[in-house]
Amino acid sequence: MKRNIISIILMVMILFAAFLGWFAQDIAYYFADHLFYQDPFKTLIVVTIISISLFIISFVMNTILLAKQKVNPKIYTTLLLANVFIGFFVSFWSLFVLAMWWG
């Protein structure tokens, strides 16, 4: 049961990082309009860094859990592939949007 909860937490972390990376520009505009009244570029940088960091943290946690034999190798492979493919494309998109903002 505990192994399933750990896998679910890692998958939610990957999906949350994907959400942050994909909608980073919208989040930056929302924060600028409603919450912080700051330059949206600063918020975009923070959201992009958080998104990429969550993908890296998820990968590291997944690898540590495999080394401690807390995760089944089949689940590890599935989470690793999801993290790599989703993380690559979403991070590429986030960095592309950030580069376009830089001008």
Secondary structure, DSSP 8 states (H G I E B T S, - for coil): -HHHHHHHHHHHHHHHHHHHHHTHHHHHHHIIIII--S-HHHHHHHHHHHHHHHHHHHHHHHHHHHHTT-S-HHHHHHHHHHHHHHHHHHHHHHHHHHHHHH-
